[in-house]
Amino acid sequence: MNKNGQKSNYCEHCGDFHDPMKEYVSSVKVGETIPDFAFEAFQGNETKALKFSDFRGKWLVVMFYPADFTFVCPTELEEMAKLYPKFKEINAEVVSFSTDTVFSHKAWHDTSEAIKQIDFPMGADPSGKISYAFGVLIEGDGTELTEDEGLSMRGTFIVDPAGTLRAMEVTHNSIGRKAAETLRKIQAAQYVETHPGNVCPASWEPGSDTLEPGMDLVGKI
């Protein structure tokens, strides 16, 4: 609030002034390099200091979820954990994020049968800065605290080995995601990168037909 009692557009997360109507417009855009944030992560029963550039040379899934010790989140993370070996087979890594601390991640990992299956890093974003940069931080209007304020929305971001954002999906927190679809999108992105001039149609799977856009194809699909 400013001295007149009006809500200020100053954001404590990014240190800048911005339009409140654009709260959830991501500053990370497809085709651009993602910011090289440093963060703590829980993995292998220990805390690690990581940054996004540590994953250069590999495809990266940045997976935001609302909170530890919740309901839809463990079903998504368990599914991702089961498919994690498949991601590694195609030179892809996974990092999950919530605005919880690494200590919360450890406690959840120690008590939940679903979360115990996770081998990938569970990133901590207690300041909300990373969530904000990716456009998934839930912020209030400054008048009253809501139950979701300070949490992340369900956002999945696919980053290529050069650190460029290639795909993104943000869903309502009541709707769970499908890990196999994220895997398929990476496979499609890898295919078109190694096959210039080709594009992958709807529901493309490795081994199925692709398309070569051109005048001779216009009106024939």
N, C-alpha and C positions, 0 to 999 in steps of 0.2 A: 504493500500500500504506500502511496505517496503522502505528502503532508496534508493533502486535501481529502484524504480518505478514499482515494480512487485507486483501483488496482494498477500497479505499474507493469509495463511490458518488459522490465528488466528480468532476465533469467539467471538464477544463481548457478544453473548447471553449465551454461556456456559462457557466462559473463558478458552477454550482449543483450540488446533490446530486439524484440521480435514481435510479429503480428500474432496475437493470440488465436486468430482464425486459422493460423497455419501450424498449430501445435503439433499435428501428427504428419506433417509433410517432411519426409526424410531429407536430411542434408546429404545423405549418401545416395547417389543416383547410379542407375545401371549405366555401365560404360565408363565410370569414373573410379579412380583408385580410392580404396577405403582408408580412413585415417589410421595411423599406426599407434593405436592405443596400447599402453602397458597395463597389465592387470594381474591379479592373483587368481590362481585356479587350484581346485582340489582334484588330485589325480593320484591313484596308487597309494592311498592313505597318507598322502603328504601334500604340503602346500608348495606350489611352484610359482615363480615369477615369469610371466610370459608377455609377449607382445605379438601383434598380428604379423609382423614381418618375420617372426620365427617360422611361419608356415609358408613362406615364399618357396616356390618350386613345387608346391602341391596345391590341389584344389581344396577349398576350405568351405565347410558349412558352418555358418554362425547362426545358432539356434536359440532365440530368446523365448523364455516362458515366464509366466507370471510370478510363481513363488514356490519355494520348497514346502513340503508337508501339505500339499493340496491334492487335487483329485484327478483332473484330466492330465496334468503335467506328468505324473509318474507313468501313465499309460503311453504317452508319447516318448518319453525318455527310455522306457524299457524297450519299446519297439526299435528305437534308434540304436540302442545298445546291442540288440540281437543282429541288426544289419551292419553294425560297425565293421566287422571283418570284410564285408562286401565293399564298403567304402574304401578301406585300406587297399584292397586288391586293385582299385582303379586310381591309386595315388591321390586319395582324398582323405582329409582329416575332418573331424567334427569338434566344435567347441560349443557347449551350451552356456547360456547366460541367464541369470536372474539378478534382481537387485538385492539378493541375500548376500551374506558374508561366506567366506570359505568355511567358517566354523559351523554355520547352518548346513552347508553342503555336506560336511563330514557327519554331522549328527543324523542327517537324513539318510546318508549312505550307510551308516551303521545300523539303522533301524528298519529300513524299508527293503523288502525282498526284491522289489522291482529295481530300486536305485542301486542295490548292491551289484547288479549286473553291469553297471557302467564302467568302462575302461577309458573313455575319452575325457579330456579336461572339462571340469565344471567351473566355468569362469564366474567370478564374483564382480558385481557392479553396484556396490552399496551406495555410491554417490549418484548413480543414475546417469553419469556422463556418457557412457557408451550407448546405453539404451536411447538417450536423447539424440545422440548423433545419428543413430540408425532410424530415428523417427518412431520408436515404439514405446517411449516412456509415457505413462498415463499421468497427466497433470490435472490438478483441480483448477477451479476458477478463482481461487483465493478467498472465497467467502466461507466455505465450510469444508471440512475434511470428508472425503468419500472413502469407501472401503477399498477401492482399487487404486487410489492415489499413491504414486511412488512405485507401482508395479510396472512390469513390462507387458506389452501385448504379445501375442504369439506371432513372432516374426522369424522367417527363415530366409537367409541370405547366402547365395552361392558366389564364392569368390574364386577367380582363376589363379593359376600359379604366379602371375605377375602382380597380383593384388588388386585386380580390377573386378568390380561387382558385375556379375553376368546375369543374375536372376534374383528376384525377391518376391516374397509372399507374406502378407500380414493378414491374419484372420481374427475374428472376434474371439475373446477368451473362452467362450462356451463351446467353441468348435475345435476339436482335435485335428492334428495333421497326420499325414501318412508318410512314413519314412521312405517307403519304396518309391514314392513319387519324386522325392528329393533325389534319390539315387538315379532314377530315370532321367531327370533333368540334367544332372551332371554328365551322364553318358551321352545325352544328346548334344550338350555343349562341347564335349570332347570330340564327338564325331564331326560336327560342322567346322571345328577348328582345324582338323586334319584333312578335311575334304572341302576345300574352298569351292563355292558355287553351289553347294548342296544345302538344302534346308530340311528339317525334320517335321513331318506333318503331325497332326493330332495323334496322341497315344503311341507315338513311335517307340519302338523297342529295338535294342541292338540286334542287327541281322535283318530287320525289315526294310522295306523300300523307303527311299528318300525322294525328294523332288529337286529338279534343277530349274529354277524360275527362268523364264524366257518368253519371247513373243510366241513361239510355237506351242506354248503350254496354255496361253490365255484362252479362257472359256472352255477348256477341256477337262476341268476338274468339277 
